[in-house]
Amino acid sequence: MKKMLLVLILMAVAVVIASAVVAGCGDSTTSSTNANADVQKQLDDIKGALPKFAIPMREVGDRFADMNAAAQGGNWALTAYMSKYLNNAMNPTKVTKPEEYKNWAAFYTGPFDPVNKAIAAKDLAAFNTAYTNSISSCNACHEASGYKFVKIVKEDTASD
């Protein structure tokens, strides 16, 4: 999915550049205005095709469960990998939901930070405490955001 998103973005950039070149070749203000409107429409269409918040959050949930399963099995490299990529999964929301992304970034560098510190220390007891605390933070945020029905629970197994 990330490769497809990257290809879509690269294609969009190529279209925007080509449109700008074509727009620059015209002498009339009207054609330039039309070209700018067309470029803006293309950018709006690309933004509309990017995932908003629910799809990246679904990936976060899967990686969150996988991270716990990996930690419980002592696979700290996979635990760290899952943490990194659960954070990266939210990148499209920088464009589609920038205010909500700020909340995510504050969570990942704030309440979730003890999870990452426990992973770096390979400390299962600290991980379990921090992971459980992060679930409480997730649920509080969901409730404050109007998504009280989205309740995170500690899974016993990986998502897949």
N, C-alpha and C positions, 0 to 999 in steps of 0.2 A: 504494500500500500504506500509506503514511503517513497519507493522508486517511482510509482505511478504519479504521486503528487509532485515529485521533483521534475519528472518529464513534463507534466502539465505546466508547471511554473516556468520551466525553460522554454517551452513552446510559446507561452504567453509573452515572455520577455522578447523572444524573436519577433513575434507579431507586433509588439509595441515598437520595437526598434525599426522594423520595416515600415510601419505606419508613419513614424516620425520622419524617416527619410523621404518617403513619398510626400508627406505634408510639406516638407521643406523645399521640395522641387516646384511647388506651385507659386504663382505670383499674387494670387488674389487672397484677400483677407477672408473671404467667404470659404474658400477651400481649406484654408488653415483652420478656421473655426470648426468646420465640419470634420476635419481630420482629428482635431483635438477632442471633439465630442465622441467620435468613433473610438478613439484610444481610451477615453474615460469609460465608455460603455464596455469595452473589452476588459478593462481592469475590474469594473464592477461585476462583470460576468465571472471572471476568475475568482474574485473574492466570494461571490455567491456559491461557487462550486467547492470551496474549501470547507472542511468540517468545522462546525461551530463549537460547541462545548461537549455535547452528549457523546459524540463518537470518540473524541480523544479521551474523555473521562472513562469510557468503557474499556479502552486499552489500559488506562491507569489501573482500573480495578483488577484486570487480569494480571498485570505485572505485579501489582501489590500482593495478590494471593501467591503468585509464583515466587516472589521474593521471600515470603515467609516460609514456603515449602523448602526452598533452597537453603535458607538459614537453618531450619530444623534438621536438614540433612548434612549440615556442615560444609555446604558448597558456597563458600564466601565469595568466590569469583562470580558465580552466577547471581548471587544475592546483590552484589555491587552493580553488575550489569543490568539487572532488572530495575534497580533504583534509578540508575542513570537514564534508562530508556523510558521509564514511567514519567520522568520529568520531561524528556524530549517529546513525548507523545503530545504534550500540551502546546507545542510550538505554533501550530496553526491558529490557536486562539489569540496569539499576539496580534493577528490581523483581524480575525473575525469577531472576537469578544475581548478587546483590550482591557476593559475594566475588570472583567472576571479573571483575565490572565494575571492581573496584578494581585488578586487574592490568592491565586494558585502559587505564584512566585513567593509571596509572603509566607504561605504555608510551607512550601518546600524548604525554604531557607530558615524558617522559624520552628514551628512545632515538629516538623519532620526531621530537622537536623540531628537530633539525638539518635534517630534510626541510622542515619549515615555514619555517625561517629561510632556507633556500636558495630556496624558492618566493618568499618576500617580497623577497629580493634579486634574483630573476630570474637566478640564477646556475646555469647548466646543469651546469657541472663539479662544483660543490658539491652540487647536487641528485643527480647520478648517484652520487657517493660516499655521501651520506647515505641515499639510497634503497637502495643495495646493502647498506649496514650495517644498515638496518632489516629487510631480509629475513633476515639472520643472527639478529637479535633475535627476529623472529617465529618462526623455526624453533626457536630455543632454548626459547622459551616453550612452543611446541606440544609439544616433547619433554618438558619438565619437567611439563607438564600431563597427560601420558599420551596425547598425540595425535601421537606421533612420525611416524605415517603421513601427517600433513598437512604437506606440504613446499611452501613458497612458492618459486617460481622467477620470475626476471625475464622478463616477457612482452615479445615484440617488437611486439605490437599491442594495441589496446584490447580490452576484454572483449566488446563488442557489435559 
